[in-house]
Amino acid sequence: MRYIYAQLLQAIKHGEEAIIVTACRTDGIAHTLHTGDAALGWDGKRGTDDSLYMEKNAAGTVIVERFLPRSRMFIFGAGHIAVPLAHVASMLDFDVVVYDDRPAFANSERFPDASEVVCESFGKVGHLVKARASDYAVILTRGHKHDEDCLRAILDGTPPYYVGMIGSRRRVAIVRRQMKDEGFAPELVDRVHSPIGLAIGAVTPEEIVISILAEVVKERRMKFSWDGGGSAAARSGASSADMDLLEWLAGEDSEGALVTILSTEGSTPREAGAKMIVTIDGAVGTIGGGCAEAGVLRDARDIIREGGYMFKTIDISGSADEDGMVCGGKMTVLIEAVSPHKCRAD
């Protein structure tokens, strides 16, 4: 099991999507990893946008989970709006990459939260930008010619999940028209968010950043596909907490139990796919805290000692009413031993 998660971690770090298929049978539990075309094949079979789906057959229960690489935010233009944008975007679990053609602006001292700062002519960024479908791009340059260069680089390949461009309506219209004249699909160009951000009357750079990132979060949490179909998941990407959990699964030698939310009903603290590691001494991650975890922790520690796996349904509706909690639904979780030599069926 640890080997599978070590491979998964490397795939995600290299920007690959991956699928883990978990087969829960009476004789035990087994995991297989699928990346590249094999992962796309599983997506096609699923026909769902969810990050996790489950099916039962005569042999047992099969769980299919999609894992996405961390979302990147490309920021083109390193002016006064870009600085707070990079800072807050990094807090929202984006790997931030900043591009500008001015050395005084494009430097790590100005952008300490960015994972990469590139000083290059906007006309040459095309060979540097290799976007993935889970990426986001924000164009904040100082002129529509630079905007055209950046938008051309972004759309001439795999389009990011979100593209936003700042500018007046006139400036935006010029860029859109130029892109269409160059042969880019009109429906693709028209999906660029411009004017960028939610209309909240923003004036200062910080307010504009709130407007932009509010729109980004809105799109991030919605079901959406660039091709208008239902094939793309909501592109959240792996969070820093997800990466910490995968690092533990891939590298730790101590025993533990992995808890995965398989399904939810009603209002629950976390959604299907959320994970938590339980050890004898503590936990890594969370499936919601409070009453949602208390019973799970006890069962998980039994699994650590005895091995195997189990399914557990948690009903928190009664406790929510009594304790005045906001959430109050049901969730079904899988609890499995992390140590391979203790993965026997209960």
N, C-alpha and C positions, 0 to 999 in steps of 0.2 A: 504493500500500500504506500509506504513512504517513497518507494522508487517511482511510483506513478505520479505522486505529487511533486517530486523533484523534477521530473520531466515536464509536468504541467507548468511549474514555476519558470523553467527555462524558456518554454514556448511563449509564455506571456511576456517575459522580459524581452524577447526578440520580436514582439509585436504580432504574434500569431493568435488567432482565435483557436479554441480547443473545446473538445467535448469529452467528458468523462461519463462512461456508461457503467452503472453499478448494478450488478445482478445479485439479488437477495434470494437465495434458495434454501431449502431445508438442510442442505449439506454445507452451508457456509455462505460467504459473501465474497464477490470478486469484482475487480475494477479493471476497465480497459480505457486507454486514452486514444483519442482520435484527433489529429491535427491536419491542417491543410485541406486537400480535397476530401479526405475521409471525414473530417468534421463537417464540411459542407454537405456531404451525403446524408449525415444524420439529421442535419437541419431540414433537408428536403423531406425526409421521412416524417419528421415531427409535424410540419405544417402549423407551427405555432410560434408566436413572438416571445413566449415566456423564456426565462433563463433556466427553468427546470420543468420537466414534465415526467409523469410516472404512468406506467401501464402494468397491468397484471395479466399473467398468462398461466398456463398449467404448470410451468416450471417454477413460478414464483413471481417476484416483483422486480421490474426493471426501471431504474431511475436514470434519466438522461439530463445532464447539466451542461450548460454552455458557460464558458469562461472567456471573458474579453480582456485584452491588454488594457493597461492604464490609458485613459483618454488624454490626448495632448491638446493644448491650446496654442495655436500659432498666432502670434501677434505681429502684424506687419506695420511697422512704424513705432518708434520708441519715444514719442513725444510725451506731453504732460499727462495725457489720459492713460497712456500705456503703463506708467509706473504703478499707480494704484490698482489698475486692472491685473497686472501680473501678480501683485501681492495677494489680492483677494482670490484670484483664480487658483493660486497654489493652495490656499486654505480650503478650496472646494475640491481638492484632490485631482487637479489637473497638473500634468507635467507641462510647464510653460516654456515655449521656445519663442524668442524675440528676434525679429529681423529689422535691420535698419542700415542705411548706407553711410551713416555719420559716426565716426569713431567716438566722438564726444558723447553720443547718445547710446550707441550699441556697445555696452560694456557691463561686466558683471557687478561692478561697484554700484551702478545705477539700478541694476536688477538682481539683487541678491537672492530673490526667491525663484528665479528662473533656472531651469535645468540646463538651458543652453541659450547663449546670446550670440547671434551671427551678424557680423558686419560685412555686408555685401551689397552691391548694386541691386536694386529691385528688379532690374532687367535680367539679372542672372540667377535669381532665386529659384527659377524653375527646375534646375538640375539638383537643387538641394532639398526641395520639398517633396517628400514621398508620403503623401497623406494616406491614412487608413480610414475606413468607414466609421470608426469610433472617435475620430478627431474633430476638433472645432477650430475655426479660423476667424479671426477678427482683423479687419483691414482698417488701419487708422493712419494712412500715409498723409502727406501734406499736399498731394495733387492728384488729379484724376488720371494722369499718365502713369503714375506709380500705382494707382489703384488697378488700372488695366493690367499692368505687369503682374501684380500679385494675384488678381482674380484669374488671369490666364494660367498662371502656374498651378493654382489650386484646382481649377476645373479640368485641366488637361491630364487627367489621370483618375484615380479613385476619388470621388468627391467626398469631402468630410461630411460628417453628419450635420454640422451647422456651419454656415458661412454668413457673417455679418459684415456690413461695410458702412462706415460713417460718411456723412457728406450731405450737402444740400440736395434737394430734389432735382435741381438742374444738373448738378454734377453726377448724381447717381444715374440719371437718364442717359447722359452721354456715355457712361461706362457700359450700361446695359446694352445700348444700341451698338456700340463697338463690338462687344462680345458676340452678339447675335450676327453681326455682319461677318465676323470671322468664322462663323459656322457652328458655334456652340449651340446646343439644343435650347430653344426658347424656354421650355419648361424648367430646364436646369438653371438658367440665368435668372428666371423669375422667382426661383426659390431662395435666392440670396436675400437675407434680411436687411433691407435698406429702405428708408433710414433705419439705422440699427437701434435696438433696445425697445423696451416698453415705454409707452407715452406717459411719463410721470411728471413732465415739466422740468426735467433735470437741467441745471445750468452749470454748476461747478464740475470740475473733472471728477471729483468723488461721486457726485450725484449721477453723472453720466455713466460711471462705472457700475453703480447700483442698477441703473436702467438696463445696461447691457447684460449684466450677469443675471438679473431677474429674468430676462428673456431666455438666456442660456439655460438656466435651471428649469424654466417652464418647458423648453423643448427637450431637455435631457430626460425629464420624467414622463414624457408623452410617448405613446406608440406612434412611430412615424417611419416611413420608408421613402428614400429618395426616388425610387422607381414607381411610387404610388401603390405598390402591392403590399402584401402582408409578410414579406420574407425577412425584414430587418427587425431585430429586437430593439427595445428602448436602450439607446447606447449610453449606458452609464460608465462602463469601463471599471476596471478593478480599482478599488479605493486603497488608501494606504493601510487601512485596517485589514482589508482582504490580503494584501501582500504580506503583512506581518503574520497572519494566520497561515498562509501558504509556506512562508519561511519556516515556521515551527513544524509544520507537517513534513516538510522536505528535509529538515536538518536535525531535528532533536532526536535524541536516543531514548529519552525517558518515556514511560508509558503514559497513555492518555486515552480519551474517548472523543470521537468526533461527533458532534450533534449538528444535524442539518434539518432545517424546516422544509418539509415536503409539500405541505398544502396548508391553506388558512381559510377560515370562514369568519365573516363578520370583521370587526375592527380588532386588529392585532398589532403589537408593537413592531414586529418585523415581518417581512414578506418571505414567500417561498424562495429557497436558495440561501438564506442567511445561515451562517455557521458559527459554531462555538467549539473551542477545545476545552475539555475538562480534564484536569489532573487531580491527583489525590490532594494536592495542596491548594489548588485554585483553578482559575479559568483564563482562557485567552479569547477575547471577543464576547459577544452576547447574543441571545435570541430574544431579548426584551427585558430582562431583569425581573425582580419581584417574584410574584407567584408563578409567572411563566417559566421560571428557571428552577425554583426550589425543588420540585419533585424530579425534574430532569437531572439535577446535580446528583441526587441520591442514586438514581438508576444508572447514571453514567459511571459513578464510582464502583457500582456492582459490576458493570461491564468491564471496567479496567481490571478488576480482580479475577473475574471469571472468564472473560473473553466473549466472543460472539457479537451478536447485534440484537436489537429489538426495535419495534415500532411503538411509539407512545403518542396518545392523543391527550392534549391538555385543554381543558375547558376553563377559561378565565372569566366567563361572563358573570358567574355568581360573585366571585371575588371583586370584580370591577364594580358591581352594584354596591357591595358592602363597603368597599374602601374608597368609593368616589373616584375611581380611576376612569380615564378617558377611554382606554381600550377595553374591549370585552367581547372576545370571540373564541374561536377554537383553532388550534394548530396541531398538525400531526408532524412528528419529528422522527428521524432515524438516528439511533444511537449506536455507534459501532466502535469496536476496539481499534486503536491506532496500530498497535504492535502486531505485525503480520502473524507471529507465531501463536497469537491468542485469538485469531479470527475463526472460531468454530461456531456453529449454529447453536442457539439456545433451544 
